[in-house]
Amino acid sequence: MYAHEKMSDIVAEQCLNEMFSKSRRVEFQESDEPCIIYCVLRKLGIMNSIGQINIDVYRKRVQQAHQLDGRAVINDNGSACIESAEATQHKQDVCKKAKVFNDCTHLYKILFK
């Protein structure tokens, strides 16, 4: 997993507040994961509202994450992951497309407690 830093956590919290009522204790289900990921990617500018992926913004986020964790890792350009997301049979569903892209890049991980 690349991104686990303050900005990503704040954006994820915003998405959860938008998607789920604050008046009840929410237990997330795996079926919620694609749309949570889409919301985070959209808010960070990696995806837009119609599901287009901005490779430049993605690369900046990966570069920031690598700087934060201090590891020397190979350069992940994400191009192959965009191709995978575009090739999915559900590419018109922005949530499912976001999940395919995220599963390929391992950018974010949703933890179900």
C-alpha positions in Angstrom: 0.0 0.0 0.0 1.4 3.4 -0.9 -0.7 6.1 0.6 -1.3 6.3 4.3 -0.7 9.9 5.2 -2.6 12.7 6.7 -4.1 14.1 3.5 -5.4 10.8 2.3 -6.9 10.1 5.7 -8.7 13.4 5.8 -10.1 12.9 2.3 -11.2 9.3 3.2 -13.0 10.7 6.3 -14.7 13.3 4.1 -15.9 10.6 1.7 -17.2 8.5 4.5 -19.1 11.4 6.0 -20.6 12.2 2.6 -21.6 8.6 1.9 -22.9 7.4 5.3 -25.1 9.0 7.9 -23.4 10.3 10.9 -26.4 9.5 13.1 -25.7 5.8 13.2 -22.7 3.6 13.7 -21.8 2.4 10.2 -20.3 -1.0 9.5 -18.8 -0.9 6.1 -19.2 -3.8 3.8 -16.9 -4.9 1.0 -19.6 -3.8 -1.5 -19.0 -0.2 -0.3 -15.3 -0.4 -1.1 -15.4 0.6 -4.8 -17.4 3.8 -4.2 -15.2 4.8 -1.2 -12.1 4.4 -3.4 -13.7 6.3 -6.2 -14.6 9.2 -3.9 -11.0 9.4 -2.6 -9.5 9.2 -6.1 -12.0 11.9 -7.3 -11.3 14.2 -4.4 -7.5 13.9 -4.9 -7.9 14.6 -8.6 -6.7 11.2 -9.7 -10.1 10.5 -11.3 -12.8 12.9 -12.5 -16.5 12.7 -12.2 -16.8 10.7 -15.5 -14.1 8.2 -14.6 -11.1 9.5 -16.5 -7.8 8.9 -14.7 -5.2 11.6 -14.6 -1.9 9.8 -14.8 0.1 13.0 -13.9 -1.8 13.5 -10.6 -1.5 9.7 -9.8 2.3 9.9 -10.4 2.6 12.9 -8.1 0.7 11.1 -5.3 3.0 8.0 -5.7 6.1 10.2 -5.6 4.9 11.9 -2.5 4.1 8.6 -0.8 7.6 7.2 -1.7 9.2 10.3 -0.2 7.2 9.9 3.0 8.1 6.3 3.6 11.8 6.7 2.5 11.9 3.4 0.6 13.8 3.0 -2.7 11.2 1.5 -5.0 10.9 1.0 -8.7 9.0 3.8 -10.6 5.3 2.9 -11.0 3.9 4.9 -13.9 0.4 3.4 -13.6 -0.1 3.3 -17.4 -0.7 -0.5 -17.4 -3.2 0.0 -14.5 -5.1 2.6 -16.5 -5.3 0.2 -19.5 -6.6 -2.5 -17.1 -9.3 -0.1 -15.8 -10.3 0.9 -19.3 -10.5 -2.7 -20.4 -12.8 -3.8 -17.6 -16.3 -4.7 -18.7 -17.7 -2.3 -16.1 -15.8 0.7 -17.3 -18.9 2.8 -17.4 -19.3 2.3 -13.6 -16.9 4.8 -12.1 -16.8 3.0 -8.8 -15.9 -0.4 -10.3 -13.4 1.3 -12.6 -11.8 3.0 -9.6 -11.5 -0.3 -7.8 -9.9 -2.1 -10.8 -7.3 0.8 -11.0 -6.7 0.8 -7.3 -6.4 -3.0 -7.0 -3.8 -2.8 -9.8 -1.8 0.1 -8.3 -2.2 -0.8 -4.6 -2.5 3.0 -4.0 -5.1 2.7 -1.2 -6.3 0.0 1.0 -9.7 0.0 2.8 -9.5 -1.7 6.2 -12.7 -3.3 7.5 -12.7 -3.6 11.3 
